[in-house]
């Protein structure tokens, strides 16, 4: 468990370093995706396709990001960033199918989300995040009381970093 916590801390600190204006809400979103996947984002295949096509067409320039960011310490769930994906000329259909398969097949755990929240609180308590451990605890407690819903990025994060990505199980990208 200690190795998992250390790897999760590395993921959180990497995001905090790359996105210095990250808010508690954005950390929750990252950890929600790590623990519960992307099933909340799929209504049907056509709407997922339309959303991806629209986002690729309208996203403009974005920050310098890696193609993939691991969300879990073992790297099974990743964020595939659309800006570098498009720049590399990769096939959007492959990403779309991996996204849909992930949403349909990958099941996470609210208990993991609670544990991940405690990892974020620990980092915040140590002064390694730009908000307090109390803020993390309060946000996660509120979200738990609501059944751990998915959230959008904070307005600050969205306006500064213009996030554009899909959360997928790496195995579904590698099978292509």
C-alpha positions as CSV (number, residue, x, y, z in Angstrom):
1,X,0.0,0.0,0.0
2,X,2.9,2.3,0.7
3,X,4.2,2.0,-2.9
4,X,0.7,2.8,-4.2
5,X,0.5,5.9,-2.0
6,X,4.0,7.0,-3.1
7,X,3.0,6.6,-6.8
8,X,-0.3,8.4,-6.2
9,X,1.6,11.2,-4.5
10,X,3.9,11.5,-7.5
11,X,0.8,11.7,-9.9
12,X,-0.7,14.5,-7.7
13,X,2.5,16.4,-7.4
14,X,3.2,16.2,-11.1
15,X,-0.2,17.7,-11.8
16,X,0.2,20.4,-9.2
17,X,3.6,21.3,-10.7
18,X,2.3,21.4,-14.3
19,X,-1.0,23.1,-13.4
20,X,0.0,25.5,-10.5
21,X,-3.5,27.0,-10.3
22,X,-5.1,23.6,-9.7
23,X,-8.0,23.7,-7.3
24,X,-9.4,21.1,-4.9
25,X,-12.2,20.5,-7.4
26,X,-9.7,19.6,-10.1
27,X,-7.8,17.2,-7.8
28,X,-11.2,15.6,-6.9
29,X,-11.9,15.3,-10.7
30,X,-8.6,13.6,-11.3
31,X,-9.0,11.2,-8.4
32,X,-12.6,10.6,-9.4
33,X,-11.5,9.6,-12.9
34,X,-8.7,7.4,-11.4
35,X,-11.1,5.6,-9.0
36,X,-14.3,5.5,-11.0
37,X,-13.3,5.8,-14.7
38,X,-15.2,7.7,-17.3
39,X,-18.6,5.9,-17.4
40,X,-20.4,9.2,-16.4
41,X,-19.3,10.8,-19.6
42,X,-21.0,8.4,-22.1
43,X,-24.7,8.8,-23.0
44,X,-24.4,6.9,-26.3
45,X,-21.8,6.3,-28.9
46,X,-23.0,9.0,-31.3
47,X,-23.0,11.7,-28.7
48,X,-19.5,10.6,-27.6
49,X,-18.4,10.8,-31.3
50,X,-20.0,14.2,-31.8
51,X,-18.4,15.5,-28.6
52,X,-14.9,14.3,-29.6
53,X,-15.2,15.7,-33.2
54,X,-16.5,19.0,-31.9
55,X,-13.7,19.2,-29.3
56,X,-11.0,18.4,-31.8
57,X,-12.3,21.0,-34.2
58,X,-12.7,23.7,-31.6
59,X,-10.0,23.2,-29.0
60,X,-7.4,25.5,-30.6
61,X,-3.9,25.5,-29.1
62,X,-3.3,24.1,-25.8
63,X,-0.7,23.7,-23.1
64,X,2.4,21.6,-23.5
65,X,1.2,18.2,-22.2
66,X,2.3,14.6,-22.5
67,X,0.2,12.4,-24.8
68,X,-0.9,10.4,-21.8
69,X,-1.0,11.0,-18.0
70,X,-1.4,8.0,-15.8
71,X,-4.2,8.4,-13.3
72,X,-3.6,5.2,-11.4
73,X,-0.2,4.2,-9.9
74,X,-0.2,1.1,-12.1
75,X,-0.9,3.2,-15.2
76,X,-4.0,1.2,-16.2
77,X,-6.2,4.3,-16.5
78,X,-4.8,7.3,-18.3
79,X,-5.9,10.7,-19.6
80,X,-5.1,11.0,-23.3
81,X,-4.6,14.7,-24.0
82,X,-6.2,15.7,-27.3
83,X,-3.8,18.5,-28.2
84,X,-0.7,16.2,-28.5
85,X,-2.9,13.3,-29.8
86,X,-4.1,15.5,-32.7
87,X,-0.6,17.0,-33.3
88,X,0.8,13.4,-33.6
89,X,-1.8,12.6,-36.3
90,X,-3.3,9.8,-34.3
91,X,-6.7,8.3,-35.3
92,X,-9.6,9.8,-33.3
93,X,-11.7,6.7,-33.9
94,X,-9.2,4.5,-32.0
95,X,-9.4,6.9,-29.1
96,X,-13.2,7.1,-29.3
97,X,-13.5,3.3,-29.2
98,X,-11.0,3.0,-26.3
99,X,-13.0,5.7,-24.4
100,X,-16.4,3.9,-25.0
101,X,-14.9,0.5,-24.1
102,X,-13.5,2.0,-20.9
103,X,-16.8,3.5,-20.0
104,X,-18.6,0.3,-20.6
105,X,-16.2,-2.2,-19.0
106,X,-14.1,-0.5,-16.4
107,X,-15.6,-0.3,-12.9
108,X,-13.9,1.5,-10.1
109,X,-14.6,1.9,-6.4
110,X,-15.9,4.7,-4.3
111,X,-13.8,3.2,-1.5
112,X,-10.7,3.8,-3.6
113,X,-11.8,7.4,-4.2
114,X,-12.1,7.9,-0.4
115,X,-8.6,6.5,0.0
116,X,-7.2,8.7,-2.8
117,X,-8.8,11.7,-1.2
118,X,-6.9,10.9,2.0
119,X,-3.6,10.9,0.0
120,X,-4.5,14.3,-1.4
121,X,-5.3,15.5,2.1
122,X,-1.9,14.3,3.3
123,X,-0.1,16.2,0.6
124,X,-2.1,19.3,1.3
125,X,-1.4,19.0,5.1
126,X,2.3,18.8,4.3
127,X,2.0,22.1,2.3
128,X,2.7,20.4,-1.0
129,X,-0.5,21.5,-2.6
130,X,-1.9,25.1,-3.0
131,X,-4.8,24.4,-0.7
132,X,-5.3,23.0,2.8
133,X,-5.9,19.5,3.9
134,X,-9.0,20.9,5.6
135,X,-10.2,22.1,2.2
136,X,-9.6,18.6,0.7
137,X,-11.4,16.9,3.6
138,X,-14.4,19.3,3.3
139,X,-14.7,18.9,-0.5
140,X,-14.5,15.1,-0.3
141,X,-17.0,14.9,2.6
142,X,-19.5,17.0,0.6
143,X,-19.0,14.9,-2.5
144,X,-19.4,11.7,-0.6
145,X,-22.7,12.9,0.9
146,X,-23.8,13.4,-2.7
147,X,-22.7,9.9,-3.8
148,X,-19.4,11.0,-5.3
149,X,-20.7,12.7,-8.4
150,X,-18.5,13.6,-11.4
151,X,-17.7,17.4,-11.5
152,X,-16.3,19.8,-14.1
153,X,-13.0,21.4,-13.8
154,X,-12.9,24.6,-11.8
155,X,-13.3,27.8,-13.8
156,X,-9.7,28.8,-13.1
157,X,-8.3,25.5,-14.3
158,X,-10.6,25.4,-17.4
159,X,-9.7,29.0,-18.4
160,X,-5.9,28.7,-17.8
161,X,-5.3,25.2,-19.1
162,X,-8.1,24.5,-21.5
163,X,-8.2,20.8,-20.7
164,X,-9.1,18.5,-23.5
165,X,-8.7,14.7,-22.9
166,X,-10.3,11.4,-22.7
167,X,-10.0,9.0,-19.8
168,X,-9.3,5.5,-21.1
169,X,-8.0,2.1,-20.0
170,X,-4.5,1.9,-21.5
171,X,-5.1,-1.7,-22.6
172,X,-7.9,-0.6,-25.0
173,X,-5.5,1.8,-26.8
174,X,-2.7,-0.9,-27.0
175,X,-5.0,-3.5,-28.5
176,X,-5.3,-1.5,-31.7
